[in-house]
């Protein structure tokens, strides 16, 4: 790789930066669960209690797995889809006016940018500082 940045270190940083957002938000949703249900209802999320459970499981559980680099490709794809879906559920800017509309517009498209990072991570892989790499090296036959 012709880069001044070491590939595996950058991939680790990428995983941690992407995962941190979701782990922190998932933890917040878990510790304020009744507020999370209320928020889901206010945004029009289907089945607010189930939506809250799913969001905590995805953000906290899958976010932690992503940080450690476990099942990175499939989880990154799930996060890309989840992040786009949450843009439509939680940031429907077209229903607002003025500065609120602008704020929601920024958040809506921020989700698409985050999804792009997840798709790039899917293709690049987790790097060698990951559970995926550790498991791959222990399951690969010697000499391959």
C-alpha positions in Angstrom: 0.0 0.0 0.0 1.5 3.3 -1.0 0.4 5.4 1.9 2.0 7.3 4.8 -0.6 5.8 7.1 -0.3 2.1 8.2 -3.3 0.2 6.8 -4.1 -1.9 9.8 -3.9 1.0 12.2 -6.2 3.1 10.0 -8.7 0.2 9.8 -8.7 -0.1 13.5 -9.2 3.6 13.9 -12.0 3.4 11.4 -13.8 0.6 13.2 -13.4 2.3 16.6 -14.6 5.7 15.3 -17.7 4.2 13.6 -18.5 1.9 16.5 -18.1 4.6 19.2 -21.0 6.6 17.9 -23.3 3.5 18.0 -22.1 2.1 21.3 -22.5 5.4 23.1 -26.0 5.9 21.6 -27.0 2.3 22.4 -25.8 2.7 26.0 -27.8 5.9 26.3 -30.9 4.2 24.9 -30.5 1.3 27.3 -30.0 3.4 30.4 -32.9 5.7 29.5 -35.1 3.0 28.0 -38.5 4.5 28.8 -37.3 7.7 27.1 -36.1 5.7 24.1 -39.6 4.1 23.7 -41.1 7.6 23.9 -38.7 8.9 21.3 -39.4 6.0 19.0 -43.2 6.7 19.3 -42.6 10.4 18.6 -40.6 9.8 15.4 -43.3 7.4 14.2 -41.1 4.3 14.4 -43.2 1.1 14.0 -43.9 -0.8 17.3 -42.0 1.7 19.5 -41.0 -0.9 22.2 -39.8 -3.4 19.7 -38.0 -0.6 17.8 -36.3 0.5 21.0 -35.2 -3.1 21.8 -33.8 -3.6 18.2 -32.0 -0.2 18.3 -30.3 -1.1 21.6 -29.3 -4.5 20.4 -28.0 -3.2 17.1 -26.2 -0.2 18.4 -24.7 -1.6 21.6 -24.3 -5.3 20.7 -23.3 -5.0 17.1 -21.4 -1.8 17.8 -19.2 -3.7 20.3 -18.6 -6.5 17.9 -17.6 -4.0 15.2 -15.2 -2.3 17.6 -13.4 -5.6 18.2 -13.5 -6.5 14.6 -15.7 -9.6 14.8 -17.9 -10.4 11.8 -16.8 -7.1 10.4 -18.1 -7.4 6.8 -21.7 -8.6 7.6 -22.0 -6.2 10.6 -20.8 -3.2 8.5 -23.4 -4.0 5.8 -26.1 -4.3 8.5 -25.0 -1.0 9.9 -25.0 0.7 6.5 -28.6 -0.4 6.0 -29.6 0.4 9.6 -28.1 3.9 9.3 -30.0 4.7 6.1 -33.2 3.3 7.6 -32.8 5.5 10.7 -32.3 8.5 8.5 -35.8 8.0 7.2 -37.3 7.2 10.6 -35.5 9.8 12.8 -34.5 12.6 10.5 -37.5 13.3 8.2 -36.4 16.8 7.4 -39.2 17.2 4.8 -41.8 17.5 7.7 -40.0 20.5 9.3 -39.6 24.2 8.5 -36.9 26.8 8.9 -33.8 26.0 11.0 -35.3 22.7 12.2 -35.6 21.5 8.6 -32.0 22.5 8.0 -30.8 20.7 11.1 -32.7 17.5 10.2 -31.5 17.8 6.6 -27.9 17.8 7.9 -28.5 14.7 10.1 -30.4 12.9 7.4 -27.5 13.1 5.0 -24.9 12.6 7.8 -26.4 9.1 8.0 -25.7 8.5 4.4 -22.1 9.6 4.8 -21.7 7.2 7.8 -23.2 4.4 5.6 -20.5 5.1 3.0 -17.9 4.6 5.7 -19.5 1.2 6.6 -19.5 0.1 3.0 -15.8 1.1 2.6 -15.0 -0.9 5.7 -16.9 -3.9 4.3 -14.6 -3.9 1.2 -11.4 -3.0 3.1 -11.9 -5.6 5.8 -11.2 -5.2 9.5 -7.4 -5.2 9.3 -5.0 -7.5 11.3 -5.9 -5.9 14.7 -9.3 -7.7 14.9 -11.0 -10.8 16.1 -11.7 -11.7 12.4 -8.0 -11.7 11.6 -7.1 -13.6 14.8 -9.7 -16.3 14.0 -8.7 -16.4 10.3 -5.0 -17.0 11.3 -5.9 -19.8 13.7 -8.2 -21.6 11.3 -6.0 -21.4 8.2 -3.9 -24.5 7.5 -0.2 -24.1 8.0 1.7 -22.9 4.9 -1.3 -21.3 3.2 
